[in-house]
Amino acid sequence: MFEIKYIGRSQEPVVIIDNFHPDFESLKTAATKSDFAKHAAFYPGVQAPADPSHLQPVAPLLTQIFKEAFDIQNGVSLVQCAYSIVTTADTDLAPIQRLPHVDTADPGRIALLHYLSGEEQGGTAFYRHRKTELDVLSPDNYVIYKAALETEGLPKAGYMRGSDDRFEMIEHIAAKPNRAVLYRSAILHSGYIPKYIDLSSDPAAGRLTLNSFFQSKD
């Protein structure tokens, strides 16, 4: 039903679910009728609000995963739910968008990434920072990580595509229509954006995902 991979030196769980949603085509249709715009400051593309009721059919499965993979026993609250399309070209990325990132250093925040487009649009990669040897950030180590980044100077242009002299790619999850991936938001990660895809803002043609974030009640 789902696969759990334990990645990096921290052995953090990453959960992969194929054939995730029973009404996959309806989700894609809803995206084509949504109004996309620039919302998140650091997301390299456009987003549109998604109806959170789409999570109801998969709620029992998610509850099981939260308990078994992430040891969340008292449930979660939904923080955000949005369609997202990557549209920013390599040459237009801000320095922070060229690096692996975390959504938050809070260990209780869980990300759900649901691929709605084809596998040719690229998956998701997870990283270890070579200098600090960190793959998961926390309130305790964030200052160390930030200071190390500042000494390394500006990153090279373009999206992260595999390992470089600063970061080692420790896992790559390929995109697949109706595949979902769950992971703690505090893991260093990045969209794996193929170099020559058309970064269209059309949800029927672009790199479309449905992103949800949950906060542990534990």
Long-range contacts (C-beta under 8 A, 24 or more apart in sequence): 1-61, 2-61, 2-65, 4-68, 4-69, 5-171, 7-126, 7-135, 7-170, 7-171, 7-187, 8-126, 8-128, 8-135, 8-136, 8-170, 8-171, 8-187, 9-128, 9-133, 9-135, 10-135, 10-136, 10-187, 12-135, 12-136, 12-183, 12-184, 12-187, 13-69, 13-70, 13-183, 13-184, 14-126, 14-171, 14-173, 14-181, 14-182, 14-183, 14-187, 15-65, 15-69, 15-181, 15-182, 15-183, 16-173, 16-179, 16-180, 16-181, 17-61, 17-65, 17-179, 17-180, 17-181, 17-182, 18-176, 18-178, 18-179, 19-178, 20-58, 20-114, 20-178, 20-179, 20-180, 21-54, 21-57, 21-58, 21-114, 21-178, 21-180, 22-57, 22-58, 23-54, 23-57, 24-116, 24-177, 24-178, 27-54, 27-114, 27-116, 27-210, 28-116, 28-203, 28-204, 28-208, 30-54, 31-83, 31-116, 31-203, 31-208, 31-210, 32-203, 32-204, 34-83, 34-203, 36-83, 36-85, 36-201, 36-203, 39-82, 42-94, 42-96, 42-97, 42-101, 43-84, 44-86, 44-87, 44-88, 44-93, 44-97, 44-159, 44-191, 45-84, 45-85, 45-86, 45-87, 45-88, 45-199, 45-201, 45-207, 46-84, 46-85, 46-87, 46-201, 47-82, 47-83, 47-84, 47-85, 48-82, 48-83, 49-81, 49-82, 49-83, 50-81, 50-82, 50-83, 50-210, 50-212, 51-81, 52-78, 52-81, 52-212, 54-210, 55-81, 55-212, 62-112, 62-182, 65-182, 66-110, 66-214, 66-216, 69-182, 70-110, 70-182, 70-184, 70-216, 71-218, 72-108, 72-110, 72-216, 72-217, 72-218, 73-218, 74-216, 74-217, 74-218, 75-217, 76-110, 76-214, 76-215, 76-216, 76-217, 77-214, 77-215, 77-217, 78-212, 78-213, 78-214, 79-109, 79-213, 79-214, 79-215, 80-211, 80-212, 80-213, 81-210, 81-211, 81-212, 81-213, 82-210, 82-211, 82-212, 83-116, 83-203, 83-208, 83-209, 83-210, 83-211, 84-208, 84-209, 84-210, 84-211, 85-200, 85-201, 85-203, 85-206, 85-207, 85-208, 85-209, 86-191, 86-193, 86-199, 86-206, 86-207, 87-199, 87-200, 87-201, 87-206, 88-199, 89-199, 90-157, 90-158, 90-159, 90-195, 91-157, 91-158, 93-157, 93-158, 93-159, 95-154, 95-155, 97-159, 98-155, 98-156, 98-157, 98-158, 98-159, 98-160, 99-149, 99-155, 99-160, 99-166, 99-167, 99-190, 100-125, 100-126, 100-127, 100-129, 100-160, 100-167, 100-188, 100-189, 100-190, 101-188, 101-189, 101-190, 102-137, 102-185, 102-186, 102-187, 102-188, 102-189, 103-185, 103-186, 103-213, 104-185, 104-186, 105-137, 105-138, 105-139, 105-142, 105-186, 106-139, 106-185, 106-186, 106-215, 107-138, 107-184, 107-186, 108-215, 108-216, 108-218, 109-184, 109-185, 109-186, 109-213, 109-214, 109-215, 109-216, 110-182, 110-183, 110-184, 110-185, 110-213, 110-214, 110-215, 110-216, 111-182, 111-183, 111-184, 111-185, 111-211, 111-212, 111-213, 112-180, 112-181, 112-182, 112-211, 112-212, 112-213, 112-214, 113-180, 113-181, 113-182, 113-183, 113-209, 113-210, 113-211, 114-178, 114-179, 114-180, 114-209, 114-210, 114-211, 114-212, 115-175, 115-176, 115-177, 115-178, 115-179, 115-180, 115-181, 115-209, 116-177, 116-178, 116-203, 116-208, 116-209, 116-210, 117-175, 117-177, 117-206, 117-207, 117-208, 117-209, 118-175, 118-177, 119-174, 119-175, 119-176, 119-177, 120-194, 120-197, 121-175, 121-194, 121-197, 121-206, 121-207, 121-208, 122-175, 122-191, 122-192, 122-193, 122-194, 122-197, 122-207, 123-172, 123-173, 123-174, 123-175, 123-191, 123-192, 124-172, 124-173, 124-175, 124-181, 124-189, 124-190, 124-191, 124-192, 125-160, 125-162, 125-169, 125-171, 125-172, 125-173, 125-189, 125-190, 125-191, 125-192, 126-169, 126-170, 126-171, 126-172, 126-173, 126-183, 126-187, 126-188, 126-189, 127-160, 127-167, 127-168, 127-169, 127-170, 127-188, 127-189, 127-190, 128-167, 128-168, 128-170, 128-188, 129-166, 129-167, 129-188, 130-165, 130-166, 130-167, 130-168, 131-166, 134-188, 135-170, 135-187, 135-188, 136-184, 136-186, 136-187, 136-188, 137-186, 137-188, 138-186, 158-195, 159-190, 159-191, 159-192, 159-193, 159-195, 160-190, 160-192, 161-192, 161-193, 161-194, 161-195, 185-213
